[in-house]
């Protein structure tokens, strides 16, 4: 079953911080980018460097299969939606 909800970007980032865990699947849509992958690491904000919440993903794909780190502070204005898949349950969060 897929559940869909809408929330502001700051609440969506807070959802990621509190609910997404290593080995979950996270599919991000921001700007013109679609980045589906398995969560490898979650790194909290760093006030010294100004970096925001960062998630490392092992991207899924036939051609492109690499690891990327996404800083939510950098993409929050372009974040459209994301899908969180865990234990067979899917939640789609659309950004208001």
Backbone as CSV, one residue per row, in Angstrom:
resi,resn,N_x,N_y,N_z,CA_x,CA_y,CA_z,C_x,C_y,C_z
1,UNK,0.841,-1.180,0.000,0.000,0.000,0.000,0.889,1.247,0.000
2,UNK,0.518,2.216,-0.793,1.260,3.470,-0.888,0.428,4.569,-0.240
3,UNK,1.027,5.244,0.722,0.369,6.367,1.376,0.991,7.655,0.836
4,UNK,0.161,8.661,0.575,0.653,9.935,0.058,0.227,11.051,0.993
5,UNK,1.186,11.922,1.337,0.878,13.085,2.158,1.630,14.301,1.623
6,UNK,1.166,15.489,2.027,1.816,16.737,1.643,2.291,17.438,2.906
7,UNK,3.462,18.063,2.819,3.977,18.822,3.962,5.004,19.842,3.485
8,UNK,5.246,20.864,4.303,6.279,21.851,3.976,7.668,21.203,3.990
9,UNK,8.596,21.819,3.301,9.927,21.238,3.137,10.639,21.017,4.468
10,UNK,10.498,21.935,5.404,11.188,21.765,6.694,10.646,20.563,7.462
11,UNK,9.343,20.329,7.392,8.758,19.150,8.029,9.203,17.876,7.313
12,UNK,9.340,17.934,5.991,9.790,16.770,5.223,11.223,16.404,5.594
13,UNK,12.086,17.391,5.751,13.462,17.123,6.162,13.480,16.559,7.578
14,UNK,12.621,17.073,8.427,12.509,16.544,9.794,12.029,15.088,9.758
15,UNK,11.117,14.778,8.835,10.666,13.391,8.676,11.856,12.487,8.327
16,UNK,12.685,12.935,7.394,13.859,12.145,7.003,14.774,11.938,8.209
17,UNK,15.016,13.003,8.957,15.892,12.925,10.124,15.376,11.896,11.143
18,UNK,14.074,11.861,11.357,13.505,11.026,12.417,13.079,9.629,11.980
19,UNK,12.845,9.408,10.678,12.241,8.138,10.252,13.051,7.309,9.270
20,UNK,13.923,7.932,8.501,14.695,7.191,7.506,15.920,6.591,8.189
21,UNK,16.160,5.316,7.899,17.285,4.613,8.499,18.158,3.995,7.411
22,UNK,19.357,3.615,7.818,20.274,2.947,6.895,19.607,1.686,6.373
23,UNK,19.773,1.428,5.070,19.226,0.303,4.317,17.795,0.522,3.828
24,UNK,17.160,1.652,4.212,15.861,1.997,3.640,16.082,2.441,2.198
25,UNK,15.011,2.449,1.428,15.064,2.979,0.063,14.468,4.380,0.086
26,UNK,15.183,5.321,-0.514,14.734,6.700,-0.609,14.830,7.117,-2.066
27,UNK,13.701,7.570,-2.619,13.668,8.036,-4.007,13.372,9.528,-3.981
28,UNK,14.350,10.329,-4.326,14.229,11.785,-4.275,13.955,12.371,-5.651
29,UNK,13.043,13.336,-5.701,12.809,14.124,-6.915,13.038,15.583,-6.553
30,UNK,14.064,16.170,-7.165,14.332,17.579,-6.938,14.877,18.178,-8.219
31,UNK,14.474,19.451,-8.448,14.824,20.135,-9.685,14.470,19.221,-10.854
32,UNK,15.390,18.800,-11.663,15.123,17.868,-12.768,15.811,16.533,-12.514
33,UNK,16.060,16.231,-11.268,16.805,15.029,-10.910,15.904,14.034,-10.197
34,UNK,16.038,12.767,-10.562,15.383,11.669,-9.855,16.489,10.768,-9.350
35,UNK,16.598,10.620,-8.046,17.690,9.852,-7.448,17.129,8.759,-6.535
36,UNK,16.942,7.550,-7.068,16.487,6.451,-6.221,17.677,5.655,-5.707
37,UNK,17.632,5.266,-4.438,18.745,4.476,-3.939,18.551,3.994,-2.524
38,UNK,19.485,3.150,-2.114,19.498,2.616,-0.758,20.306,3.553,0.129
39,UNK,19.771,3.863,1.301,20.438,4.756,2.242,21.638,4.034,2.853
40,UNK,22.822,4.624,2.678,24.045,4.068,3.242,24.447,4.747,4.546
41,UNK,24.123,6.043,4.660,24.543,6.797,5.831,23.695,8.053,5.954
42,UNK,23.489,8.489,7.171,22.785,9.741,7.450,23.700,10.560,8.353
43,UNK,23.993,11.783,7.919,24.928,12.639,8.647,24.170,13.896,9.090
44,UNK,24.200,14.158,10.372,23.499,15.321,10.929,24.142,16.628,10.454
45,UNK,23.437,17.725,10.679,23.928,19.039,10.307,25.257,19.341,10.987
46,UNK,26.040,20.184,10.338,27.326,20.612,10.882,27.322,22.133,10.899
47,UNK,27.179,22.707,12.094,27.112,24.162,12.214,28.426,24.841,11.848
48,UNK,29.533,24.146,12.036,30.847,24.725,11.711,30.990,24.953,10.208
49,UNK,30.544,23.989,9.393,30.700,24.104,7.941,29.453,24.646,7.256
50,UNK,28.308,24.659,7.967,27.060,25.127,7.369,26.345,24.062,6.554
51,UNK,26.858,22.833,6.590,26.207,21.759,5.846,24.935,21.336,6.559
52,UNK,23.928,20.971,5.762,22.664,20.520,6.321,22.647,19.019,6.516
53,UNK,21.471,18.490,6.808,21.297,17.052,6.927,21.714,16.418,5.607
54,UNK,22.618,15.430,5.680,23.120,14.784,4.473,22.811,13.300,4.504
55,UNK,22.412,12.780,3.340,22.109,11.359,3.192,22.971,10.810,2.062
56,UNK,23.665,9.719,2.337,24.444,9.028,1.303,23.580,7.916,0.737
57,UNK,23.485,7.872,-0.601,22.676,6.869,-1.288,23.529,6.053,-2.240
58,UNK,23.263,4.761,-2.305,23.795,3.898,-3.361,22.717,3.887,-4.426
59,UNK,22.949,4.624,-5.506,21.928,4.774,-6.541,21.611,3.449,-7.214
60,UNK,20.326,3.277,-7.539,19.861,2.104,-8.287,19.819,2.476,-9.754
61,UNK,20.262,1.602,-10.607,20.188,1.857,-12.035,21.008,0.869,-12.810
62,UNK,20.624,0.694,-14.078,21.349,-0.233,-14.939,22.650,0.369,-15.442
63,UNK,22.629,1.648,-15.742,23.818,2.310,-16.270,24.574,3.015,-15.150
64,UNK,23.837,3.724,-14.326,24.436,4.521,-13.260,24.210,3.814,-11.931
65,UNK,25.273,3.380,-11.303,25.181,2.698,-10.019,26.330,3.195,-9.162
66,UNK,26.139,4.350,-8.554,27.210,4.955,-7.779,26.676,5.485,-6.461
67,UNK,27.583,5.918,-5.617,27.220,6.492,-4.329,27.255,8.009,-4.433
68,UNK,26.199,8.655,-3.911,26.144,10.113,-3.881,25.766,10.560,-2.477
69,UNK,26.171,11.770,-2.134,25.773,12.364,-0.870,24.930,13.590,-1.185
70,UNK,23.736,13.636,-0.610,22.802,14.727,-0.876,22.660,15.564,0.385
71,UNK,22.923,16.856,0.252,22.798,17.815,1.351,21.426,18.481,1.218
72,UNK,20.530,18.209,2.158,19.172,18.737,2.072,19.123,20.239,2.249
73,UNK,20.119,20.839,2.859,20.194,22.288,2.950,20.375,22.900,1.562
74,UNK,21.118,22.209,0.695,21.374,22.705,-0.660,20.193,22.488,-1.607
75,UNK,19.418,21.425,-1.409,18.355,21.114,-2.373,16.956,21.446,-1.878
76,UNK,16.814,21.953,-0.656,15.479,22.108,-0.083,14.564,23.010,-0.914
77,UNK,15.096,24.012,-1.587,14.259,24.880,-2.412,13.804,24.197,-3.698
78,UNK,14.501,23.137,-4.110,14.178,22.422,-5.341,13.502,21.079,-5.101
79,UNK,13.360,20.685,-3.836,12.773,19.383,-3.519,11.294,19.367,-3.914
80,UNK,10.923,18.388,-4.709,9.547,18.249,-5.199,8.798,17.207,-4.377
81,UNK,9.385,16.026,-4.259,8.793,14.951,-3.475,9.842,13.884,-3.219
82,UNK,9.528,12.987,-2.304,10.353,11.806,-2.120,9.477,10.648,-1.688
83,UNK,9.991,9.466,-1.944,9.319,8.215,-1.594,10.226,7.472,-0.621
84,UNK,9.652,7.083,0.505,10.388,6.326,1.518,9.810,4.920,1.546
85,UNK,10.656,3.931,1.273,10.229,2.538,1.242,10.963,1.789,2.348
86,UNK,10.167,1.173,3.226,10.735,0.436,4.359,9.808,-0.718,4.708
87,UNK,10.372,-1.912,4.778,9.613,-3.108,5.158,8.366,-3.299,4.296
88,UNK,8.485,-3.012,3.008,7.381,-3.214,2.079,6.326,-2.119,2.085
89,UNK,6.461,-1.126,2.947,5.514,-0.012,2.997,6.125,1.197,2.318
90,UNK,5.274,1.927,1.585,5.744,3.096,0.841,4.999,4.332,1.298
91,UNK,5.750,5.400,1.514,5.174,6.692,1.841,5.729,7.707,0.852
92,UNK,4.827,8.403,0.175,5.220,9.460,-0.759,4.908,10.787,-0.096
93,UNK,5.922,11.624,0.025,5.736,12.956,0.604,5.934,13.982,-0.490
94,UNK,4.857,14.734,-0.763,4.912,15.815,-1.734,5.157,17.108,-0.967
95,UNK,6.038,17.937,-1.494,6.396,19.187,-0.840,5.404,20.275,-1.241
96,UNK,4.897,20.989,-0.234,3.954,22.083,-0.491,4.683,23.341,-0.897
